[in-house]
Amino acid sequence: MKLHLCAIGRLRKGPEKALIDDYLDRAGKTGRALGLGPCTVSEAEAKRGGGMAEEADLLARMIPDGAKLVCLDERGKLLSSPQLADQLGAWRDEGIRDTAFVIGGADGIDPTLRARADLSISFGKMVWPHMLARVMLSEQIYRATTILAGSPYHRV
């Protein structure tokens, strides 16, 4: 199952990009034998001033047809790392070809796109900068592959 990280905003060079690249590279290497990955990153910037609706349109174009949609949203479920790994493993085992993780802009994800989500997840009640949310998501994708592989990376 291919994984897609779809986000509003462009990430330039810097420590966040280095961390994301590292975690997604590791996830690709670990996940390959498990039928997970690679994880690609797609980015877009709203330029017409259309707000969340324009961002939702841009994000929707990044999501492959038939993909499971996971929205990062402050109202989403609080999952443990093993629960996320189990969900990804279940979708893979069902024969799902793609899973898209979506991170919206500063105002979040438009309700119409959120309503399409197969799963909405939250990193807690705190607000995180979008670039850090990408790092955290990338690490959790890597962690999910290590959990499914039985690696000691994740310790309870």
C-alpha positions as CSV (number, residue, x, y, z in Angstrom):
1,M,0.0,0.0,0.0
2,K,1.4,3.3,-1.0
3,L,1.3,6.2,1.5
4,H,0.8,9.8,0.6
5,L,1.4,12.9,2.8
6,C,-0.7,15.7,1.3
7,A,-0.2,19.2,2.7
8,I,-1.0,22.8,2.3
9,G,2.1,24.9,2.3
10,R,5.6,24.4,0.9
11,L,8.4,23.2,3.1
12,R,11.7,24.7,2.2
13,K,15.1,23.5,3.3
14,G,15.7,23.3,7.0
15,P,15.7,21.0,10.0
16,E,12.0,20.0,9.6
17,K,12.5,19.0,6.0
18,A,15.6,17.0,7.0
19,L,13.7,15.1,9.7
20,I,10.7,14.4,7.4
21,D,13.0,13.1,4.6
22,D,14.8,10.9,7.1
23,Y,11.7,9.4,8.7
24,L,10.0,8.8,5.4
25,D,13.2,7.2,3.9
26,R,13.4,4.9,6.9
27,A,9.7,4.1,6.6
28,G,10.2,3.2,3.0
29,K,13.0,0.9,3.8
30,T,11.3,-0.8,6.7
31,G,7.9,-0.9,5.0
32,R,9.0,-2.3,1.7
33,A,9.1,-5.9,3.0
34,L,5.7,-5.3,4.7
35,G,3.9,-4.0,1.6
36,L,3.8,-0.5,2.9
37,G,5.3,2.5,1.1
38,P,6.9,4.3,-0.2
39,C,5.5,7.5,1.3
40,T,5.4,10.4,-1.1
41,V,4.9,14.1,-0.2
42,S,2.6,16.4,-2.2
43,E,2.4,20.1,-1.4
44,A,0.3,23.0,-2.6
45,E,-0.3,26.6,-1.8
46,A,-3.6,28.4,-2.2
47,K,-3.0,31.5,-4.3
48,R,-6.4,32.8,-5.2
49,G,-7.5,33.7,-1.7
50,G,-10.3,31.0,-1.7
51,G,-9.6,30.0,1.9
52,M,-10.4,26.5,3.1
53,A,-12.5,25.7,0.1
54,E,-9.7,26.3,-2.3
55,E,-7.3,24.4,-0.1
56,A,-9.7,21.5,0.0
57,D,-9.8,21.5,-3.8
58,L,-6.0,21.4,-4.0
59,L,-5.8,18.6,-1.4
60,A,-8.5,16.6,-3.1
61,R,-6.4,16.6,-6.4
62,M,-3.5,15.1,-4.5
63,I,-5.5,12.1,-3.1
64,P,-5.4,9.1,-5.4
65,D,-8.7,7.6,-6.5
66,G,-9.9,4.9,-4.1
67,A,-7.4,5.9,-1.4
68,K,-8.3,5.8,2.3
69,L,-8.3,9.3,3.6
70,V,-6.8,10.2,7.0
71,C,-7.2,13.8,8.0
72,L,-5.1,15.4,10.8
73,D,-7.7,17.4,12.7
74,E,-7.9,18.8,16.2
75,R,-11.3,17.1,16.6
76,G,-9.9,13.7,15.5
77,K,-9.4,10.6,17.4
78,L,-6.4,10.2,19.8
79,L,-4.7,7.0,18.7
80,S,-1.8,5.2,20.1
81,S,1.1,4.4,17.8
82,P,0.1,0.7,17.8
83,Q,-3.5,1.6,17.0
84,L,-2.3,3.6,13.9
85,A,0.0,0.7,12.9
86,D,-2.9,-1.8,13.3
87,Q,-5.2,0.4,11.1
88,L,-2.6,0.7,8.4
89,G,-1.9,-3.0,8.5
90,A,-5.6,-3.8,8.3
91,W,-6.1,-1.5,5.2
92,R,-3.0,-3.1,3.6
93,D,-4.4,-6.6,4.3
94,E,-7.8,-5.6,2.8
95,G,-6.0,-4.8,-0.4
96,I,-6.2,-1.0,-0.2
97,R,-3.7,0.4,-2.7
98,D,-3.3,3.9,-1.2
99,T,-3.7,5.8,2.0
100,A,-3.5,9.6,2.0
101,F,-2.7,11.6,5.1
102,V,-4.0,15.2,4.8
103,I,-2.7,18.3,6.6
104,G,-4.7,21.5,5.9
105,G,-3.7,25.1,6.1
106,A,-3.7,27.4,9.0
107,D,-7.5,27.3,9.4
108,G,-7.6,23.5,9.2
109,I,-9.4,21.2,6.7
110,D,-12.6,22.3,5.0
111,P,-15.6,20.5,6.4
112,T,-16.5,19.0,3.0
113,L,-13.1,17.2,2.8
114,R,-13.2,16.3,6.5
115,A,-16.5,14.6,6.0
116,R,-14.9,12.3,3.4
117,A,-12.3,11.1,5.8
118,D,-12.1,7.4,6.6
119,L,-10.2,8.4,9.8
120,S,-9.5,11.7,11.5
121,I,-6.7,11.8,14.0
122,S,-5.4,14.3,16.4
123,F,-2.0,14.8,18.0
124,G,-3.7,16.1,21.1
125,K,-5.4,19.2,22.4
126,M,-2.4,21.4,21.8
127,V,-2.0,23.3,18.6
128,W,1.1,22.4,16.6
129,P,2.8,24.3,13.8
130,H,2.0,22.6,10.5
131,M,5.6,21.9,9.8
132,L,6.0,20.2,13.1
133,A,2.8,18.2,12.5
134,R,4.4,16.9,9.3
135,V,7.5,15.9,11.2
136,M,5.4,14.1,13.9
137,L,3.2,12.4,11.2
138,S,6.4,11.2,9.3
139,E,7.8,9.8,12.5
140,Q,4.5,8.0,13.3
141,I,4.4,6.5,9.8
142,Y,8.0,5.2,10.4
143,R,7.0,4.0,13.8
144,A,4.0,2.2,12.4
145,T,6.2,0.3,10.0
146,T,8.6,-0.7,12.8
147,I,5.7,-1.9,14.9
148,L,4.3,-4.0,12.1
149,A,7.8,-5.3,11.4
150,G,8.3,-6.3,15.1
151,S,11.3,-3.9,15.4
152,P,12.4,-2.8,18.9
153,Y,12.2,0.9,17.8
154,H,8.8,1.2,19.5
155,R,8.9,0.4,23.2
156,V,5.8,0.4,25.4
